[in-house]
Amino acid sequence: MAQDKAAMEHYIPQIYLRSFANDKEICYAYDKKEDKYFTPNISNIMGERYFYDIPDVIVNQYQHLMKEKIDKQILEKILSLSVDGYWKNIVDNIELNHEWFFIKYSWHYVDVYKCIAIQLLRTSSGREMVSELYKETYNKEVKKEFENILLIKEILEILKAEPDSFMVDYLMNNFGHICVGINNTKVPFITADNPVLTLGNFEEKGNDIVYYPVTPDRCIFLFKRNVVPSPLSTVMQEWDEGKFKITNNLSDITQEAYAREKALWIEKNPLIKDLGIEDVIKLNTAIYMAANRFVVSSEALNDENKIIFIKTKISI
């Protein structure tokens, strides 16, 4: 075996888990399957041996067609050099620079959607979803040994400068606004082996949202973007009725309309959302319920530290 061959391939990247661990990269974890608490190093959790490898049967079948040797771990390397490396930018900016996630910074904005789309697809359930979509599209079963080949193809489509991906399209078309959630409580966000969730009934409006905990006190929400009508006609009417005064020229009218539209847009599509204890408990409960097996926290998972879960009406 080559020395640089990775045995443990993480479907939840270590750079993500680092935010939920201490300086020695130890986190608190709960295994739902075994019903036990433990304190693993982040290198030993949320991964499987050779999870992304191209199977030998495929390598042996197609190697003669390739000019170069097939790298069985090409997907692991693609992920580590792209989205996993980019994640630090999101963590560094989520604390204070909330406008970094705003659509006017399109290069950051799209990359956030790419990261979330890839996280949705890189787990076991995500890989199965890609295969199911392939089956629905082409009416053809996907053999087990080809699942990682399809995953490679889809992730490469996501990583294009202009992504050509069903998952990115779905997220951006249905949840086109990024909002940073700020945890103002002493109870940290938890995460799990299924950290990106679509939630219903989280807000009074009843629209679905996408939730992704990024650190113990920050998260990303993807909301449906609310359209704001132009107030230009209202400003024109106010000017005609003498309620709005022009100081210099007619450009004052367009500037006033733009200012009102911007203020209303921010009101309807906030960049940040402050969260209280009830919100945090709901979100932690949803993460716990959706976890396939492992739940992770930056603090001990017990009642003393109030990392508690309650039954809620939130739908997953």
C-alpha positions as CSV (number, residue, x, y, z in Angstrom):
1,M,0.0,0.0,0.0
2,A,1.4,3.4,-0.9
3,Q,2.4,5.6,2.1
4,D,0.2,8.5,1.1
5,K,-2.9,6.3,0.8
6,A,-5.6,7.5,3.2
7,A,-7.3,4.7,5.1
8,M,-9.9,6.8,6.9
9,E,-11.9,8.9,4.4
10,H,-14.2,11.4,6.1
11,Y,-17.7,12.1,4.9
12,I,-17.8,14.9,7.5
13,P,-14.5,16.7,7.0
14,Q,-12.1,17.1,9.9
15,I,-11.7,20.8,9.1
16,Y,-15.5,21.2,9.8
17,L,-15.4,19.1,13.0
18,R,-12.4,21.2,14.3
19,S,-14.8,24.0,15.3
20,F,-16.6,21.5,17.6
21,A,-13.4,20.2,19.2
22,N,-10.8,21.5,21.8
23,D,-7.2,22.5,21.1
24,K,-6.2,18.8,21.1
25,E,-8.9,18.1,18.5
26,I,-11.0,16.1,21.0
27,C,-14.8,16.4,20.8
28,Y,-17.7,15.0,22.8
29,A,-19.7,12.4,20.9
30,Y,-22.7,10.2,21.3
31,D,-23.2,7.0,19.4
32,K,-27.0,6.5,18.9
33,K,-26.5,2.9,17.7
34,E,-24.5,1.8,20.7
35,D,-26.1,4.2,23.1
36,K,-22.8,5.4,24.5
37,Y,-20.9,8.6,25.1
38,F,-17.2,8.9,24.2
39,T,-14.5,11.5,23.5
40,P,-12.8,10.8,20.1
41,N,-10.2,12.7,18.2
42,I,-11.8,14.2,15.1
43,S,-9.6,12.0,12.9
44,N,-11.3,8.9,14.2
45,I,-15.0,9.9,13.7
46,M,-17.4,10.6,10.8
47,G,-15.4,8.5,8.3
48,E,-15.0,5.0,7.0
49,R,-12.1,3.0,5.6
50,Y,-11.7,3.7,1.9
51,F,-15.1,5.3,1.7
52,Y,-14.5,7.2,-1.5
53,D,-12.2,4.7,-3.2
54,I,-12.8,3.5,-6.8
55,P,-13.3,-0.3,-6.4
56,D,-10.6,-2.6,-7.7
57,V,-13.0,-4.3,-10.1
58,I,-13.5,-0.9,-11.9
59,V,-9.8,-0.1,-11.9
60,N,-8.9,-3.5,-13.3
61,Q,-11.6,-3.3,-16.0
62,Y,-10.8,0.2,-17.3
63,Q,-7.1,0.7,-16.5
64,H,-6.0,-0.5,-20.0
65,L,-8.1,2.4,-21.5
66,M,-6.3,5.1,-19.5
67,K,-3.0,6.7,-20.5
68,E,-2.2,7.2,-16.8
69,K,-2.7,5.0,-13.8
70,I,-6.1,5.4,-12.2
71,D,-5.9,7.0,-8.8
72,K,-8.3,5.0,-6.6
73,Q,-8.5,7.9,-4.1
74,I,-9.0,10.7,-6.6
75,L,-12.3,11.8,-4.9
76,E,-10.7,12.1,-1.5
77,K,-8.0,14.3,-3.0
78,I,-10.5,16.4,-4.9
79,L,-12.4,17.1,-1.7
80,S,-9.3,17.8,0.4
81,L,-7.9,20.3,-2.2
82,S,-11.2,22.1,-2.9
83,V,-14.2,22.3,-0.6
84,D,-12.4,21.1,2.5
85,G,-9.7,23.7,2.0
86,Y,-12.3,26.4,1.3
87,W,-14.2,25.7,4.5
88,K,-11.8,27.8,6.7
89,N,-12.9,30.9,4.8
90,I,-16.5,30.3,5.8
91,V,-15.5,29.8,9.5
92,D,-13.2,32.8,9.5
93,N,-15.9,35.1,8.2
94,I,-19.0,33.8,9.9
95,E,-18.1,35.4,13.3
96,L,-18.2,39.1,12.2
97,N,-18.2,39.7,8.5
98,H,-21.8,38.7,7.7
99,E,-21.9,40.7,4.5
100,W,-19.3,38.2,3.2
101,F,-22.3,35.8,2.6
102,F,-24.4,38.4,0.8
103,I,-25.3,37.9,-2.8
104,K,-23.5,41.0,-4.0
105,Y,-20.2,39.1,-3.3
106,S,-21.3,36.5,-5.8
107,W,-18.0,34.5,-5.7
108,H,-18.4,33.8,-2.0
109,Y,-22.2,33.4,-2.2
110,V,-22.0,30.6,-4.8
111,D,-19.1,28.9,-3.1
112,V,-21.2,28.6,0.1
113,Y,-23.9,26.8,-1.9
114,K,-21.2,24.5,-3.4
115,C,-20.0,23.6,0.0
116,I,-23.4,22.8,1.3
117,A,-24.4,20.8,-1.9
118,I,-21.2,18.7,-1.6
119,Q,-21.8,18.0,2.1
120,L,-25.3,16.8,1.2
121,L,-24.0,14.4,-1.4
122,R,-20.8,13.1,0.2
123,T,-22.4,10.9,2.9
124,S,-23.7,7.4,2.4
125,S,-27.3,8.7,2.0
126,G,-26.1,11.4,-0.4
127,R,-24.3,8.8,-2.5
128,E,-27.5,6.7,-2.6
129,M,-29.5,9.8,-3.6
130,V,-27.2,10.4,-6.6
131,S,-27.7,6.8,-7.7
132,E,-31.5,7.0,-7.3
133,L,-31.6,10.2,-9.4
134,Y,-29.6,8.5,-12.1
135,K,-32.0,5.5,-12.0
136,E,-35.0,7.9,-12.3
137,T,-33.4,9.8,-15.2
138,Y,-32.1,6.9,-17.2
139,N,-34.3,4.1,-16.0
140,K,-31.2,2.0,-15.2
141,E,-30.0,0.6,-11.9
142,V,-26.5,1.7,-10.7
143,K,-24.3,-1.1,-9.7
144,K,-22.7,-0.7,-6.2
145,E,-19.2,-0.5,-7.7
146,F,-20.2,2.5,-9.8
147,E,-21.6,4.7,-7.0
148,N,-18.4,6.5,-6.3
149,I,-17.9,7.1,-10.1
150,L,-21.2,8.9,-10.2
151,L,-20.4,10.8,-7.1
152,I,-17.1,12.0,-8.6
153,K,-18.9,13.2,-11.7
154,E,-21.5,15.1,-9.7
155,I,-18.9,16.8,-7.4
156,L,-16.8,17.8,-10.4
157,E,-19.9,19.4,-11.9
158,I,-20.4,21.3,-8.7
159,L,-16.8,22.6,-8.6
160,K,-17.0,24.1,-12.1
161,A,-16.7,27.9,-12.1
162,E,-20.3,27.9,-13.2
163,P,-21.7,24.8,-11.5
164,D,-23.8,22.4,-13.5
165,S,-25.4,20.5,-10.7
166,F,-28.9,19.5,-9.8
167,M,-28.2,20.0,-6.1
168,V,-26.7,23.5,-6.5
169,D,-29.6,24.4,-8.8
170,Y,-32.1,23.0,-6.2
171,L,-30.6,24.9,-3.3
172,M,-30.2,28.3,-5.1
173,N,-33.6,28.2,-6.8
174,N,-35.5,27.2,-3.6
175,F,-33.4,28.7,-0.9
176,G,-31.8,31.7,-2.5
177,H,-30.9,33.8,0.6
178,I,-28.1,33.1,3.1
179,C,-28.7,34.2,6.7
180,V,-26.2,33.8,9.5
181,G,-27.8,32.5,12.7
182,I,-26.2,33.8,15.9
183,N,-26.5,31.6,19.0
184,N,-26.9,34.1,22.0
185,T,-27.2,31.3,24.6
186,K,-24.9,29.3,26.7
187,V,-26.1,26.1,25.0
188,P,-23.8,25.4,22.0
189,F,-25.1,24.1,18.7
190,I,-24.4,20.4,18.1
191,T,-23.7,18.7,14.9
192,A,-23.9,15.2,13.5
193,D,-23.1,12.8,10.7
194,N,-26.1,14.3,8.8
195,P,-25.5,18.1,9.5
196,V,-27.4,19.7,6.6
197,L,-31.1,19.6,7.2
198,T,-34.2,20.9,5.5
199,L,-36.6,22.0,8.2
200,G,-40.3,22.9,8.1
201,N,-42.2,25.0,10.6
202,F,-39.1,26.6,12.1
203,E,-40.6,30.0,11.6
204,E,-44.1,31.3,11.8
205,K,-44.2,31.9,8.0
206,G,-44.1,28.1,7.6
207,N,-41.6,28.1,4.7
208,D,-38.9,25.3,4.6
209,I,-35.4,26.4,5.4
210,V,-32.0,24.7,5.2
211,Y,-30.0,24.6,8.4
212,Y,-26.3,24.0,8.8
213,P,-24.4,24.4,12.1
214,V,-20.9,25.9,11.4
215,T,-19.6,26.5,14.9
216,P,-21.0,26.1,18.4
217,D,-22.4,29.6,18.2
218,R,-22.9,30.3,14.5
219,C,-24.9,28.6,11.8
220,I,-26.1,29.1,8.2
221,F,-29.7,29.3,7.2
222,L,-30.8,29.2,3.6
223,F,-34.2,30.9,3.2
224,K,-36.5,31.4,0.3
225,R,-35.7,34.9,-0.9
226,N,-38.5,37.4,-0.4
227,V,-39.2,39.6,-3.4
228,V,-39.5,43.3,-2.6
229,P,-41.6,45.5,-4.9
230,S,-40.1,48.7,-6.2
231,P,-41.3,51.8,-4.2
232,L,-40.6,54.1,-7.1
233,S,-44.3,54.7,-7.9
234,T,-45.0,55.5,-4.2
235,V,-42.2,58.0,-4.1
236,M,-43.4,59.6,-7.3
237,Q,-46.9,59.9,-5.8
238,E,-45.5,61.5,-2.6
239,W,-43.6,64.0,-4.7
240,D,-46.7,64.8,-6.7
241,E,-48.7,65.3,-3.5
242,G,-45.9,67.5,-2.0
243,K,-45.0,64.9,0.7
244,F,-41.5,64.4,-0.7
245,K,-39.3,67.4,-1.5
246,I,-36.6,67.5,-4.2
247,T,-33.5,69.3,-3.0
248,N,-31.3,69.0,-6.1
249,N,-32.8,67.3,-9.2
250,L,-35.0,64.4,-10.2
251,S,-32.3,61.9,-9.3
252,D,-33.4,62.5,-5.7
253,I,-36.5,60.5,-6.5
254,T,-34.6,57.4,-7.8
255,Q,-32.2,57.6,-4.8
256,E,-35.0,57.8,-2.3
257,A,-36.7,54.8,-4.0
258,Y,-33.5,52.8,-4.0
259,A,-32.9,53.6,-0.3
260,R,-36.4,52.5,0.7
261,E,-36.2,49.3,-1.4
262,K,-32.8,48.4,0.1
263,A,-34.2,49.0,3.7
264,L,-37.3,46.8,2.9
265,W,-35.2,44.1,1.3
266,I,-32.9,43.8,4.4
267,E,-36.0,43.8,6.6
268,K,-37.6,40.9,4.6
269,N,-34.3,39.1,3.9
270,P,-32.1,39.7,7.1
271,L,-28.4,38.9,6.9
272,I,-28.4,37.8,10.5
273,K,-30.9,36.1,12.8
274,D,-30.5,36.2,16.6
275,L,-31.4,32.9,18.3
276,G,-32.7,32.3,21.8
277,I,-32.7,29.1,23.9
278,E,-36.0,27.8,22.4
279,D,-34.6,28.2,18.9
280,V,-31.3,26.4,19.8
281,I,-33.1,23.5,21.5
282,K,-35.3,23.1,18.5
283,L,-32.3,23.1,16.1
284,N,-30.3,20.7,18.3
285,T,-33.2,18.4,18.6
286,A,-33.6,18.3,14.8
287,I,-29.9,17.5,14.4
288,Y,-30.1,14.8,17.0
289,M,-33.2,13.2,15.4
290,A,-31.7,13.3,11.9
291,A,-28.3,11.9,12.9
292,N,-27.7,8.5,11.3
293,R,-25.5,7.4,14.2
294,F,-23.1,10.0,15.6
295,V,-23.8,13.3,17.4
296,V,-21.0,15.7,18.2
297,S,-20.7,18.7,20.6
298,S,-18.0,21.0,21.9
299,E,-19.3,20.4,25.4
300,A,-20.2,17.2,27.3
301,L,-23.5,15.8,26.1
302,N,-25.4,15.7,29.4
303,D,-28.1,17.5,31.4
304,E,-25.6,19.3,33.6
305,N,-24.4,21.3,30.6
306,K,-27.9,21.6,29.3
307,I,-27.3,20.0,25.9
308,I,-30.9,18.8,26.0
309,F,-33.3,17.6,23.4
310,I,-37.1,17.9,23.5
311,K,-39.9,16.7,21.2
312,T,-40.9,19.6,19.0
313,K,-43.3,20.2,16.1
314,I,-40.4,21.0,13.8
315,S,-40.4,18.7,10.8
316,I,-37.4,17.3,9.1
